Amino acid sequence: MRKGVRNWGPPLLLVSPTILILGIFVYGLIAANIQVSTTNRHSLSPQSEFVGLENYLALLSEDRFLHSLFNLVVFTVVFIAGTMLFGFIWAWMLDKGVNAEGMFRSVFLFPMAISFVASGVVWRWLLNSAEGDRASGLNRIFETLGLGFLQNAWWNEPIWGMAAIAMPAIWQLSGYVMALFLAGFRGIPQELREAARMDGASEWKLYRFVVFPQLSPIALSALIIVSHMSLKVFDLIMSVTGSIYQTEVPATYMWVTLTSNDYAKSATIATILLLLASLFIIPYLIQTWRSEKADR
């Protein structure tokens, strides 16, 4: 017994502060948030009653929240497609071999070093919706180049304005996805490619049957990372458009309800966002666990 304590006691003592902090400030606060979401605390008054799933049912039937979910879906689809596409293309080009590769890597990764708030201020000017003589930002550039037909309302577009909001996020995080794919490309043994070419494989078959299967874990990791980041988008939207109905997503709507002292509704939105993020993360964790188990 004493020998067993000596074996697992020091490691447990070492990680116990981390476990305690996570238990209180992460899982404890999540539990507290869920508890508030099941009450009728819609004001500063601490008095509240248990109402079960009433807040969830009301929120899921509310037009404003459904509108924010639609905006989030549009943003997420465009954001994921853009970052995965540009990230893969840039990584493929660098893997093919280019002069000054280090410079290009720095250029592609530099936007990631900028906060969403700082880049959002710049993109707010670039995505100004004024056209004609009053145009600025991208619309002014198009006007100067004689491409006035490309001018548009950007985020003021009623339906697809969220696709314009995704542009700054794509610009900022494509370099990160590029770094993941580039590491995947460089991790493929050169012998595999040479063996495939000796067997008469075309360049397309080489990528289809050798390269792409090797990159699938990288692609899945990148997909999970950018997906859960898109669900939490807040500071970029607040920097570009502010808290307005047209570009509202669940995170910004949660901020509006919280500053309006509607704690139950804001807690409900936060819980739904947590569940949405879990839809991406939990399957990934299960797949990773199964892969590690199969490799043993």
C-alpha beads as a LAMMPS data file, in Angstrom:
LAMMPS data file: protein, C-alpha beads

296 atoms
295 bonds

1 atom types
1 bond types

-500.0 500.0 xlo xhi
-500.0 500.0 ylo yhi
-500.0 500.0 zlo zhi

Masses

1 110.0

Atoms # bond

1 1 1 0.000 0.000 0.000
2 1 1 2.746 2.411 0.981
3 1 1 4.694 1.498 -2.160
4 1 1 1.616 2.198 -4.298
5 1 1 1.198 5.640 -2.759
6 1 1 4.835 6.388 -3.499
7 1 1 4.238 5.495 -7.158
8 1 1 1.098 7.517 -7.866
9 1 1 1.225 10.037 -5.018
10 1 1 3.870 12.480 -6.403
11 1 1 2.335 12.622 -9.937
12 1 1 -1.116 13.233 -8.443
13 1 1 0.268 15.943 -6.184
14 1 1 1.948 17.543 -9.192
15 1 1 -1.235 17.770 -11.299
16 1 1 -3.659 18.438 -8.426
17 1 1 -3.445 22.276 -8.709
18 1 1 -4.344 22.046 -12.403
19 1 1 -7.195 19.639 -11.684
20 1 1 -8.480 21.941 -8.929
21 1 1 -8.333 25.059 -11.115
22 1 1 -10.018 23.309 -14.052
23 1 1 -12.653 21.851 -11.774
24 1 1 -13.581 25.243 -10.308
25 1 1 -13.060 27.758 -13.113
26 1 1 -13.991 25.595 -16.116
27 1 1 -16.332 22.743 -15.255
28 1 1 -17.690 24.432 -12.147
29 1 1 -18.595 27.585 -14.093
30 1 1 -20.100 25.490 -16.903
31 1 1 -22.315 23.785 -14.338
32 1 1 -23.264 27.159 -12.843
33 1 1 -24.109 28.503 -16.302
34 1 1 -26.345 25.514 -17.045
35 1 1 -28.049 25.971 -13.688
36 1 1 -28.824 29.634 -14.471
37 1 1 -30.185 28.645 -17.907
38 1 1 -32.853 26.517 -16.203
39 1 1 -34.200 29.419 -14.112
40 1 1 -36.349 32.469 -14.842
41 1 1 -33.682 35.005 -13.845
42 1 1 -34.322 37.648 -16.489
43 1 1 -33.246 40.653 -14.428
44 1 1 -30.742 41.795 -11.807
45 1 1 -32.895 40.302 -9.088
46 1 1 -31.184 37.255 -7.551
47 1 1 -34.581 35.675 -6.929
48 1 1 -35.285 32.949 -9.469
49 1 1 -37.317 29.809 -9.925
50 1 1 -36.549 26.564 -11.711
51 1 1 -38.254 26.424 -15.114
52 1 1 -36.489 23.418 -16.675
53 1 1 -36.102 23.586 -20.464
54 1 1 -38.525 26.469 -20.889
55 1 1 -35.763 28.941 -21.842
56 1 1 -34.378 26.549 -24.445
57 1 1 -37.759 25.953 -26.058
58 1 1 -38.510 29.674 -26.130
59 1 1 -35.113 30.493 -27.629
60 1 1 -35.317 27.856 -30.348
61 1 1 -38.667 29.265 -31.452
62 1 1 -37.492 32.896 -31.408
63 1 1 -37.024 34.500 -34.841
64 1 1 -34.076 36.605 -33.728
65 1 1 -32.116 33.620 -32.420
66 1 1 -32.912 31.572 -35.531
67 1 1 -31.674 34.515 -37.618
68 1 1 -28.403 34.522 -35.648
69 1 1 -28.051 30.767 -36.216
70 1 1 -28.538 31.247 -39.968
71 1 1 -25.842 33.940 -39.964
72 1 1 -23.544 31.593 -38.068
73 1 1 -24.125 28.791 -40.585
74 1 1 -23.311 31.091 -43.521
75 1 1 -20.195 32.409 -41.774
76 1 1 -19.028 28.919 -40.789
77 1 1 -19.463 27.388 -44.257
78 1 1 -17.659 30.230 -46.039
79 1 1 -14.955 30.451 -43.356
80 1 1 -14.200 26.708 -43.379
81 1 1 -14.236 26.468 -47.173
82 1 1 -11.979 29.503 -47.571
83 1 1 -9.389 28.589 -44.942
84 1 1 -9.169 24.948 -46.022
85 1 1 -8.904 25.858 -49.723
86 1 1 -6.311 28.632 -49.405
87 1 1 -4.403 26.806 -46.687
88 1 1 -4.080 23.684 -48.827
89 1 1 -3.134 25.580 -52.006
90 1 1 -0.461 27.623 -50.237
91 1 1 0.974 24.509 -48.559
92 1 1 0.983 22.636 -51.896
93 1 1 2.803 25.506 -53.608
94 1 1 5.436 25.701 -50.861
95 1 1 5.891 21.940 -50.878
96 1 1 6.503 22.047 -54.633
97 1 1 9.471 24.279 -53.929
98 1 1 9.655 28.041 -54.386
99 1 1 12.379 30.596 -54.007
100 1 1 12.373 32.512 -50.711
101 1 1 10.115 29.942 -49.056
102 1 1 10.847 31.368 -45.614
103 1 1 9.617 34.789 -46.709
104 1 1 6.394 33.357 -48.115
105 1 1 5.775 31.350 -44.935
106 1 1 6.195 34.521 -42.890
107 1 1 3.847 36.463 -45.168
108 1 1 1.163 33.772 -44.950
109 1 1 1.485 33.377 -41.174
110 1 1 1.766 37.085 -40.329
111 1 1 -2.010 37.788 -40.248
112 1 1 -2.397 35.181 -37.512
113 1 1 -0.208 37.306 -35.232
114 1 1 -2.760 40.147 -35.423
115 1 1 -5.758 40.170 -33.114
116 1 1 -9.252 40.002 -34.569
117 1 1 -9.969 43.393 -33.022
118 1 1 -7.035 45.092 -34.789
119 1 1 -7.711 43.459 -38.153
120 1 1 -11.436 44.101 -37.737
121 1 1 -10.838 47.857 -37.573
122 1 1 -8.949 47.728 -40.885
123 1 1 -11.497 45.476 -42.541
124 1 1 -14.309 47.743 -41.380
125 1 1 -12.839 50.398 -43.669
126 1 1 -12.116 47.927 -46.479
127 1 1 -15.681 46.577 -46.422
128 1 1 -17.351 49.989 -46.402
129 1 1 -20.610 49.637 -48.306
130 1 1 -20.672 53.140 -49.849
131 1 1 -20.513 53.123 -53.655
132 1 1 -19.854 55.633 -56.418
133 1 1 -18.275 58.949 -55.439
134 1 1 -18.722 58.160 -51.740
135 1 1 -16.949 54.811 -52.009
136 1 1 -13.987 53.882 -49.819
137 1 1 -12.005 50.754 -49.097
138 1 1 -12.407 47.936 -51.623
139 1 1 -15.224 49.725 -53.430
140 1 1 -12.938 52.751 -53.988
141 1 1 -10.179 50.458 -55.290
142 1 1 -12.612 48.843 -57.732
143 1 1 -13.812 52.275 -58.861
144 1 1 -10.248 53.485 -59.424
145 1 1 -9.339 50.358 -61.434
146 1 1 -12.422 50.709 -63.619
147 1 1 -14.047 47.668 -62.018
148 1 1 -17.054 49.478 -60.631
149 1 1 -19.285 46.517 -61.434
150 1 1 -17.558 44.650 -58.566
151 1 1 -18.744 47.185 -55.995
152 1 1 -21.301 45.812 -53.569
153 1 1 -22.800 46.340 -50.151
154 1 1 -20.519 43.769 -48.492
155 1 1 -21.841 43.049 -44.979
156 1 1 -24.896 45.225 -45.624
157 1 1 -26.143 42.611 -48.073
158 1 1 -29.377 41.309 -46.487
159 1 1 -28.805 37.563 -46.979
160 1 1 -25.162 36.897 -47.816
161 1 1 -23.558 39.728 -45.861
162 1 1 -22.060 37.198 -43.435
163 1 1 -19.968 35.803 -46.305
164 1 1 -18.223 39.190 -46.451
165 1 1 -17.628 39.070 -42.691
166 1 1 -15.889 35.715 -43.234
167 1 1 -13.293 37.335 -45.521
168 1 1 -11.202 38.845 -42.696
169 1 1 -11.303 35.546 -40.810
170 1 1 -10.175 33.646 -43.918
171 1 1 -7.336 36.130 -44.461
172 1 1 -6.259 35.775 -40.851
173 1 1 -6.353 31.988 -40.377
174 1 1 -5.540 30.537 -43.801
175 1 1 -1.859 30.766 -42.889
176 1 1 -2.420 28.605 -39.831
177 1 1 -4.123 25.914 -41.929
178 1 1 -1.278 26.262 -44.431
179 1 1 1.241 25.497 -41.672
180 1 1 -0.698 22.356 -40.697
181 1 1 -0.903 21.072 -44.269
182 1 1 2.734 21.935 -44.961
183 1 1 3.802 19.908 -41.932
184 1 1 1.690 17.060 -43.318
185 1 1 3.290 17.317 -46.766
186 1 1 6.786 17.339 -45.275
187 1 1 5.925 14.351 -43.085
188 1 1 5.210 12.091 -46.070
189 1 1 8.325 9.973 -46.761
190 1 1 9.842 10.709 -50.149
191 1 1 10.240 6.961 -50.676
192 1 1 6.455 6.571 -50.897
193 1 1 6.230 9.097 -53.716
194 1 1 9.164 7.589 -55.571
195 1 1 7.714 4.071 -55.241
196 1 1 4.363 5.254 -56.606
197 1 1 6.050 6.928 -59.584
198 1 1 8.107 3.796 -60.290
199 1 1 4.843 1.812 -60.377
200 1 1 3.619 4.138 -63.110
201 1 1 1.249 6.286 -61.024
202 1 1 0.294 9.598 -62.597
203 1 1 0.552 12.781 -60.585
204 1 1 -3.203 12.688 -59.891
205 1 1 -3.083 9.057 -58.731
206 1 1 -0.035 9.859 -56.618
207 1 1 -2.008 12.504 -54.735
208 1 1 -5.231 10.486 -54.633
209 1 1 -3.801 7.218 -53.332
210 1 1 -0.635 8.329 -51.491
211 1 1 -0.650 11.992 -50.498
212 1 1 -4.315 12.620 -49.653
213 1 1 -4.677 9.561 -47.365
214 1 1 -1.573 10.673 -45.493
215 1 1 -3.027 14.179 -45.122
216 1 1 -6.475 13.082 -43.921
217 1 1 -5.611 13.308 -40.167
218 1 1 -4.186 16.796 -40.742
219 1 1 -7.261 17.845 -42.697
220 1 1 -9.560 16.531 -39.963
221 1 1 -7.617 18.375 -37.264
222 1 1 -7.686 21.613 -39.271
223 1 1 -11.410 21.188 -39.918
224 1 1 -12.186 20.708 -36.226
225 1 1 -10.043 23.674 -35.177
226 1 1 -11.489 26.187 -37.647
227 1 1 -15.018 24.863 -37.089
228 1 1 -15.024 25.456 -33.350
229 1 1 -13.306 28.832 -33.859
230 1 1 -16.105 29.907 -36.194
231 1 1 -18.706 29.053 -33.559
232 1 1 -17.032 31.409 -31.084
233 1 1 -16.655 34.365 -33.447
234 1 1 -17.364 37.544 -31.516
235 1 1 -14.578 40.142 -31.501
236 1 1 -14.258 40.250 -35.304
237 1 1 -17.948 40.987 -35.807
238 1 1 -18.006 43.551 -33.012
239 1 1 -14.985 45.293 -34.579
240 1 1 -16.335 45.339 -38.134
241 1 1 -20.056 46.008 -37.698
242 1 1 -20.759 46.268 -34.000
243 1 1 -23.733 44.602 -32.382
244 1 1 -26.383 44.960 -35.077
245 1 1 -29.198 42.622 -36.079
246 1 1 -27.988 42.174 -39.652
247 1 1 -24.698 40.475 -38.698
248 1 1 -25.822 39.028 -35.393
249 1 1 -24.593 35.556 -34.422
250 1 1 -25.339 33.661 -31.194
251 1 1 -22.186 34.990 -29.495
252 1 1 -23.068 38.649 -30.150
253 1 1 -26.715 37.996 -29.272
254 1 1 -25.541 36.491 -25.998
255 1 1 -23.613 39.710 -25.315
256 1 1 -26.722 41.784 -25.985
257 1 1 -28.841 39.724 -23.597
258 1 1 -26.114 39.730 -20.939
259 1 1 -25.737 43.522 -21.027
260 1 1 -29.544 43.727 -20.826
261 1 1 -29.343 41.757 -17.549
262 1 1 -31.229 38.802 -19.028
263 1 1 -28.982 36.254 -17.368
264 1 1 -31.151 33.229 -18.026
265 1 1 -31.324 33.850 -21.779
266 1 1 -27.592 34.607 -22.086
267 1 1 -26.782 31.429 -20.131
268 1 1 -29.089 29.467 -22.416
269 1 1 -27.350 30.794 -25.531
270 1 1 -23.955 29.966 -24.004
271 1 1 -25.066 26.408 -23.296
272 1 1 -26.336 25.954 -26.850
273 1 1 -23.007 27.208 -28.208
274 1 1 -21.235 24.700 -25.957
275 1 1 -23.405 21.907 -27.340
276 1 1 -22.723 23.014 -30.925
277 1 1 -18.972 23.017 -30.281
278 1 1 -19.282 19.555 -28.744
279 1 1 -20.799 18.271 -31.991
280 1 1 -17.451 18.965 -33.657
281 1 1 -15.041 18.137 -30.847
282 1 1 -16.484 14.937 -29.332
283 1 1 -16.526 12.923 -32.617
284 1 1 -12.950 14.059 -33.229
285 1 1 -11.873 12.896 -29.777
286 1 1 -13.608 9.546 -30.298
287 1 1 -11.939 9.100 -33.688
288 1 1 -8.528 9.989 -32.227
289 1 1 -8.995 7.540 -29.355
290 1 1 -9.981 4.758 -31.748
291 1 1 -6.976 5.481 -33.982
292 1 1 -4.578 5.374 -31.048
293 1 1 -6.182 2.181 -29.813
294 1 1 -5.846 0.566 -33.264
295 1 1 -2.150 1.506 -33.451
296 1 1 -1.319 -0.270 -30.207

Bonds

1 1 1 2
2 1 2 3
3 1 3 4
4 1 4 5
5 1 5 6
6 1 6 7
7 1 7 8
8 1 8 9
9 1 9 10
10 1 10 11
11 1 11 12
12 1 12 13
13 1 13 14
14 1 14 15
15 1 15 16
16 1 16 17
17 1 17 18
18 1 18 19
19 1 19 20
20 1 20 21
21 1 21 22
22 1 22 23
23 1 23 24
24 1 24 25
25 1 25 26
26 1 26 27
27 1 27 28
28 1 28 29
29 1 29 30
30 1 30 31
31 1 31 32
32 1 32 33
33 1 33 34
34 1 34 35
35 1 35 36
36 1 36 37
37 1 37 38
38 1 38 39
39 1 39 40
40 1 40 41
41 1 41 42
42 1 42 43
43 1 43 44
44 1 44 45
45 1 45 46
46 1 46 47
47 1 47 48
48 1 48 49
49 1 49 50
50 1 50 51
51 1 51 52
52 1 52 53
53 1 53 54
54 1 54 55
55 1 55 56
56 1 56 57
57 1 57 58
58 1 58 59
59 1 59 60
60 1 60 61
61 1 61 62
62 1 62 63
63 1 63 64
64 1 64 65
65 1 65 66
66 1 66 67
67 1 67 68
68 1 68 69
69 1 69 70
70 1 70 71
71 1 71 72
72 1 72 73
73 1 73 74
74 1 74 75
75 1 75 76
76 1 76 77
77 1 77 78
78 1 78 79
79 1 79 80
80 1 80 81
81 1 81 82
82 1 82 83
83 1 83 84
84 1 84 85
85 1 85 86
86 1 86 87
87 1 87 88
88 1 88 89
89 1 89 90
90 1 90 91
91 1 91 92
92 1 92 93
93 1 93 94
94 1 94 95
95 1 95 96
96 1 96 97
97 1 97 98
98 1 98 99
99 1 99 100
100 1 100 101
101 1 101 102
102 1 102 103
103 1 103 104
104 1 104 105
105 1 105 106
106 1 106 107
107 1 107 108
108 1 108 109
109 1 109 110
110 1 110 111
111 1 111 112
112 1 112 113
113 1 113 114
114 1 114 115
115 1 115 116
116 1 116 117
117 1 117 118
118 1 118 119
119 1 119 120
120 1 120 121
121 1 121 122
122 1 122 123
123 1 123 124
124 1 124 125
125 1 125 126
126 1 126 127
127 1 127 128
128 1 128 129
129 1 129 130
130 1 130 131
131 1 131 132
132 1 132 133
133 1 133 134
134 1 134 135
135 1 135 136
136 1 136 137
137 1 137 138
138 1 138 139
139 1 139 140
140 1 140 141
141 1 141 142
142 1 142 143
143 1 143 144
144 1 144 145
145 1 145 146
146 1 146 147
147 1 147 148
148 1 148 149
149 1 149 150
150 1 150 151
151 1 151 152
152 1 152 153
153 1 153 154
154 1 154 155
155 1 155 156
156 1 156 157
157 1 157 158
158 1 158 159
159 1 159 160
160 1 160 161
161 1 161 162
162 1 162 163
163 1 163 164
164 1 164 165
165 1 165 166
166 1 166 167
167 1 167 168
168 1 168 169
169 1 169 170
170 1 170 171
171 1 171 172
172 1 172 173
173 1 173 174
174 1 174 175
175 1 175 176
176 1 176 177
177 1 177 178
178 1 178 179
179 1 179 180
180 1 180 181
181 1 181 182
182 1 182 183
183 1 183 184
184 1 184 185
185 1 185 186
186 1 186 187
187 1 187 188
188 1 188 189
189 1 189 190
190 1 190 191
191 1 191 192
192 1 192 193
193 1 193 194
194 1 194 195
195 1 195 196
196 1 196 197
197 1 197 198
198 1 198 199
199 1 199 200
200 1 200 201
201 1 201 202
202 1 202 203
203 1 203 204
204 1 204 205
205 1 205 206
206 1 206 207
207 1 207 208
208 1 208 209
209 1 209 210
210 1 210 211
211 1 211 212
212 1 212 213
213 1 213 214
214 1 214 215
215 1 215 216
216 1 216 217
217 1 217 218
218 1 218 219
219 1 219 220
220 1 220 221
221 1 221 222
222 1 222 223
223 1 223 224
224 1 224 225
225 1 225 226
226 1 226 227
227 1 227 228
228 1 228 229
229 1 229 230
230 1 230 231
231 1 231 232
232 1 232 233
233 1 233 234
234 1 234 235
235 1 235 236
236 1 236 237
237 1 237 238
238 1 238 239
239 1 239 240
240 1 240 241
241 1 241 242
242 1 242 243
243 1 243 244
244 1 244 245
245 1 245 246
246 1 246 247
247 1 247 248
248 1 248 249
249 1 249 250
250 1 250 251
251 1 251 252
252 1 252 253
253 1 253 254
254 1 254 255
255 1 255 256
256 1 256 257
257 1 257 258
258 1 258 259
259 1 259 260
260 1 260 261
261 1 261 262
262 1 262 263
263 1 263 264
264 1 264 265
265 1 265 266
266 1 266 267
267 1 267 268
268 1 268 269
269 1 269 270
270 1 270 271
271 1 271 272
272 1 272 273
273 1 273 274
274 1 274 275
275 1 275 276
276 1 276 277
277 1 277 278
278 1 278 279
279 1 279 280
280 1 280 281
281 1 281 282
282 1 282 283
283 1 283 284
284 1 284 285
285 1 285 286
286 1 286 287
287 1 287 288
288 1 288 289
289 1 289 290
290 1 290 291
291 1 291 292
292 1 292 293
293 1 293 294
294 1 294 295
295 1 295 296
